[in-house]
């Protein structure tokens, strides 16, 4: 049960996030496109009931993610969110009553198979919950700087592929950092209770990071084609989460000849994600 529980919780969270993505994208495309970073975008979206339902799905996903991170390694849980993309396309096809062509089913199979091969070969291990302060002191400014640079680069460009890639990548960093902070704060809740949870700096840090991720996500979806933003978001979140798991939580991945099936799995995932992103370009 050491791996089963976090996987199940992560799959629930991935499904909820996929549903949220479909609903939020529909809502985001109904408001005027913004040239720069605009906090008023969320106020516009709040008037769209479909966006509000999407936010409820985000909350459900957050609960599932918290449960997954409380019971499993960051390097195991976050890569499973790669499944959001195929799940989002499947949900969109059901809502619009459009059948997915065979090539897309093949891409879905590639993502699922590649993810399974990569995770089995890597076998992420370790579930440290107490991160030394000096590691956060290095990780937080580094992530903040990367997000700031990517956001600045993206918002300087007109709507299009470059803008979408930069904002998608910035969102990915925020997502990964939010997950790393959430794992720490959930441990505080489990060990010391609700009072300590609400007085822990990690709780407010992951809340702030999550809000930044939400704002960046809305601008990334508006900023350019899904084929540009989604691979940066999906693959970036998984990659950065694995790095944070190793650096912050001392999680371990198998090395040696196990790197070969890991690389094969990653290649299958990347190919599938790019194929599904191109398909998602025409999705409503």
C-alpha positions as CSV (number, residue, x, y, z in Angstrom):
1,X,0.0,0.0,0.0
2,X,3.1,2.3,0.2
3,X,2.8,3.2,-3.5
4,X,-0.9,2.4,-4.2
5,X,-2.4,5.1,-2.0
6,X,-0.4,8.1,-3.3
7,X,-0.9,6.8,-6.9
8,X,-4.7,6.6,-6.4
9,X,-4.8,10.1,-4.8
10,X,-2.6,11.5,-7.5
11,X,-4.9,10.0,-10.3
12,X,-7.9,11.5,-8.6
13,X,-6.2,14.9,-8.5
14,X,-5.1,14.6,-12.2
15,X,-8.6,13.9,-13.3
16,X,-10.0,16.8,-11.3
17,X,-7.3,19.1,-12.7
18,X,-8.1,17.9,-16.2
19,X,-11.7,18.7,-15.7
20,X,-10.7,22.1,-14.4
21,X,-8.5,22.8,-17.4
22,X,-11.3,22.1,-19.8
23,X,-13.7,24.3,-18.0
24,X,-11.2,27.1,-17.3
25,X,-10.0,27.2,-20.9
26,X,-13.6,27.5,-22.2
27,X,-14.2,30.4,-19.8
28,X,-10.8,32.1,-20.6
29,X,-11.6,32.2,-24.3
30,X,-14.8,34.2,-23.6
31,X,-13.1,37.2,-22.1
32,X,-11.1,39.9,-23.9
33,X,-7.5,38.9,-24.5
34,X,-5.0,41.0,-22.4
35,X,-1.8,42.4,-23.6
36,X,-0.1,42.3,-20.2
37,X,-0.5,40.8,-16.8
38,X,-4.0,41.7,-15.6
39,X,-5.4,40.9,-12.2
40,X,-8.8,41.9,-13.4
41,X,-8.9,38.9,-15.6
42,X,-9.9,36.7,-12.6
43,X,-12.8,39.2,-11.9
44,X,-14.0,38.8,-15.4
45,X,-13.8,35.0,-15.2
46,X,-15.7,35.0,-11.9
47,X,-18.8,36.1,-13.8
48,X,-18.6,32.8,-15.9
49,X,-20.3,29.9,-14.0
50,X,-18.3,27.4,-16.0
51,X,-15.1,29.0,-14.6
52,X,-16.4,28.8,-11.0
53,X,-17.1,25.1,-11.5
54,X,-13.6,24.7,-12.8
55,X,-12.3,26.3,-9.6
56,X,-14.2,23.9,-7.5
57,X,-12.5,21.1,-9.5
58,X,-9.2,22.8,-8.7
59,X,-10.0,22.7,-5.0
60,X,-10.9,18.9,-5.2
61,X,-7.6,18.4,-7.1
62,X,-5.7,20.2,-4.3
63,X,-7.2,17.9,-1.7
64,X,-6.3,14.8,-3.7
65,X,-2.8,16.2,-4.3
66,X,-2.3,17.0,-0.6
67,X,-3.3,13.4,0.3
68,X,-0.9,12.0,-2.4
69,X,2.0,14.1,-1.2
70,X,1.3,13.2,2.4
71,X,1.7,9.5,1.6
72,X,4.2,9.4,-1.3
73,X,7.3,10.9,-2.7
74,X,7.2,14.2,-4.7
75,X,9.1,12.5,-7.5
76,X,6.4,9.8,-7.7
77,X,3.3,12.0,-7.3
78,X,3.9,15.0,-9.6
79,X,4.9,13.1,-12.8
80,X,1.5,11.4,-12.6
81,X,0.0,14.8,-13.4
82,X,1.3,14.3,-17.0
83,X,-2.0,12.3,-17.4
84,X,-3.9,15.6,-17.1
85,X,-3.4,16.3,-20.8
86,X,-4.9,13.0,-22.2
87,X,-7.6,13.1,-19.5
88,X,-8.5,16.7,-20.5
89,X,-8.8,15.8,-24.2
90,X,-11.0,12.8,-23.3
91,X,-13.2,15.0,-21.1
92,X,-13.4,17.6,-23.8
93,X,-14.4,15.0,-26.4
94,X,-17.2,13.7,-24.1
95,X,-18.5,17.2,-23.5
96,X,-18.6,18.1,-27.2
97,X,-19.6,14.6,-28.2
98,X,-16.7,14.4,-30.6
99,X,-14.9,11.1,-31.1
100,X,-11.1,11.1,-30.9
101,X,-9.4,9.7,-34.0
102,X,-7.2,6.6,-33.8
103,X,-4.0,8.6,-33.9
104,X,-5.0,10.4,-30.7
105,X,-5.8,7.2,-28.9
106,X,-2.3,6.0,-29.9
107,X,-0.8,9.2,-28.4
108,X,-2.8,8.6,-25.2
109,X,-1.5,5.1,-25.0
110,X,2.0,6.4,-25.6
111,X,1.8,8.8,-22.7
112,X,0.3,6.2,-20.3
113,X,2.8,3.5,-21.3
114,X,5.8,5.9,-21.3
115,X,4.9,7.2,-17.8
116,X,4.5,3.7,-16.5
117,X,7.8,2.6,-17.9
118,X,9.6,5.7,-16.6
119,X,8.2,5.5,-13.1
120,X,8.7,1.8,-12.7
121,X,12.3,2.1,-14.0
122,X,13.1,5.2,-11.8
123,X,11.3,3.7,-8.7
124,X,11.3,7.0,-6.8
125,X,12.1,6.2,-3.1
126,X,12.2,8.2,0.1
127,X,9.5,10.2,1.8
128,X,11.4,12.7,4.0
129,X,9.1,15.3,5.4
130,X,11.4,17.7,7.2
131,X,13.4,19.9,4.9
132,X,16.3,21.9,6.4
133,X,15.8,25.7,6.3
134,X,19.0,26.3,4.3
135,X,17.6,24.2,1.4
136,X,14.5,26.4,1.2
137,X,16.6,29.5,1.4
138,X,18.3,28.4,-1.8
139,X,15.3,26.8,-3.6
140,X,12.7,29.6,-3.0
141,X,14.7,32.5,-4.5
142,X,15.9,30.3,-7.4
143,X,12.3,29.3,-8.3
144,X,11.1,32.9,-7.9
145,X,13.8,34.3,-10.1
146,X,13.1,31.7,-12.9
147,X,9.3,32.5,-12.7
148,X,10.0,36.2,-12.9
149,X,12.3,35.9,-15.9
150,X,10.0,33.6,-17.8
151,X,7.0,35.8,-17.0
152,X,8.8,39.0,-18.1
153,X,10.0,37.3,-21.3
154,X,6.5,36.0,-22.1
155,X,4.6,39.2,-21.4
156,X,7.0,41.2,-23.5
157,X,6.0,39.2,-26.5
158,X,2.8,39.5,-28.5
159,X,0.2,36.7,-28.2
160,X,1.6,33.6,-29.9
161,X,3.8,30.6,-29.4
162,X,6.7,32.2,-27.7
163,X,4.5,33.9,-25.2
164,X,2.6,30.7,-24.5
165,X,5.8,28.7,-24.0
166,X,7.3,31.2,-21.5
167,X,4.1,31.6,-19.5
168,X,3.5,27.8,-19.5
169,X,7.0,27.2,-18.3
170,X,6.6,29.8,-15.5
171,X,3.3,28.1,-14.5
172,X,5.1,24.8,-14.3
173,X,7.7,26.2,-11.9
174,X,4.9,27.6,-9.7
175,X,3.1,24.2,-9.8
176,X,6.2,22.3,-8.8
177,X,7.1,24.7,-6.0
178,X,3.5,24.7,-4.7
179,X,3.6,20.9,-4.5
180,X,7.0,20.9,-2.7
181,X,5.7,23.4,-0.1
182,X,2.4,21.6,0.2
183,X,4.1,18.4,1.1
184,X,5.9,20.2,3.9
185,X,2.8,21.9,5.3
186,X,0.8,18.7,5.1
187,X,3.4,17.1,7.3
188,X,3.1,19.9,9.8
189,X,-0.7,19.4,9.9
190,X,-0.3,15.6,10.4
191,X,2.4,15.9,13.1
192,X,1.4,19.1,15.0
193,X,-2.3,19.7,14.2
194,X,-4.4,22.5,12.7
195,X,-2.9,25.3,14.9
196,X,0.6,24.6,13.7
197,X,-0.6,24.3,10.1
198,X,-2.0,27.8,10.1
199,X,1.1,29.3,11.8
200,X,3.5,27.5,9.5
201,X,5.2,29.7,6.9
202,X,5.0,26.8,4.3
203,X,1.2,27.0,4.4
204,X,1.2,30.6,3.3
205,X,4.0,30.1,0.9
206,X,2.3,27.3,-1.0
207,X,-0.9,29.4,-1.0
208,X,0.9,32.3,-2.5
209,X,2.7,30.1,-5.0
210,X,-0.6,28.5,-5.9
211,X,-2.3,31.8,-6.6
212,X,0.7,32.8,-8.8
213,X,0.3,29.5,-10.7
214,X,-3.5,30.2,-11.2
215,X,-2.9,33.7,-12.5
216,X,-0.1,32.5,-14.8
217,X,-2.1,29.6,-16.1
218,X,-5.0,31.9,-17.1
219,X,-2.6,34.2,-19.0
220,X,-0.8,31.2,-20.6
221,X,-4.1,29.8,-21.9
222,X,-5.0,33.2,-23.3
223,X,-1.4,34.0,-24.5
224,X,-1.1,31.5,-27.4
225,X,-1.9,28.1,-28.8
226,X,-2.3,25.1,-26.5
227,X,0.3,23.2,-28.6
228,X,2.9,25.7,-27.2
229,X,1.9,26.2,-23.6
230,X,0.7,22.7,-22.6
231,X,4.0,20.7,-23.2
232,X,5.9,23.4,-21.3
233,X,3.5,23.2,-18.5
234,X,3.0,19.4,-18.4
235,X,6.6,18.3,-18.9
236,X,8.1,21.3,-16.9
237,X,6.0,20.5,-13.8
238,X,7.1,16.8,-13.9
239,X,10.8,17.6,-14.4
240,X,11.0,20.4,-11.9
241,X,9.1,18.4,-9.3
242,X,11.5,15.5,-9.6
243,X,14.5,17.9,-9.2
244,X,12.9,19.5,-6.1
245,X,12.1,16.0,-4.7
246,X,15.8,15.1,-5.0
247,X,17.2,18.4,-3.8
248,X,14.8,19.2,-1.0
249,X,13.5,15.8,0.2
250,X,16.5,13.6,-0.7
251,X,14.4,11.3,-2.8
252,X,16.3,8.7,-4.8
253,X,15.9,7.5,-8.4
254,X,17.5,4.3,-9.8
255,X,20.5,4.8,-11.9
256,X,22.9,2.6,-13.9
257,X,21.2,0.6,-16.7
258,X,17.8,1.6,-15.4
259,X,18.4,5.0,-17.1
260,X,17.8,3.3,-20.5
261,X,14.1,2.4,-19.8
262,X,13.7,5.7,-18.0
263,X,14.8,7.6,-21.2
264,X,12.6,5.4,-23.3
265,X,9.6,6.2,-21.1
266,X,10.4,9.9,-21.1
267,X,10.7,9.9,-25.0
268,X,7.3,8.2,-25.3
269,X,5.7,10.7,-22.9
270,X,7.2,13.6,-24.8
271,X,6.1,12.3,-28.1
272,X,2.6,11.7,-26.8
273,X,2.3,15.0,-25.1
274,X,3.3,17.0,-28.2
275,X,0.8,14.9,-30.3
276,X,-2.0,15.5,-27.9
277,X,-1.2,19.2,-27.6
278,X,-1.4,19.6,-31.3
279,X,-4.8,17.9,-31.1
280,X,-5.9,20.1,-28.3
281,X,-5.3,23.1,-30.5
282,X,-8.6,22.6,-32.1
283,X,-10.4,21.6,-28.9
284,X,-13.1,23.9,-27.5
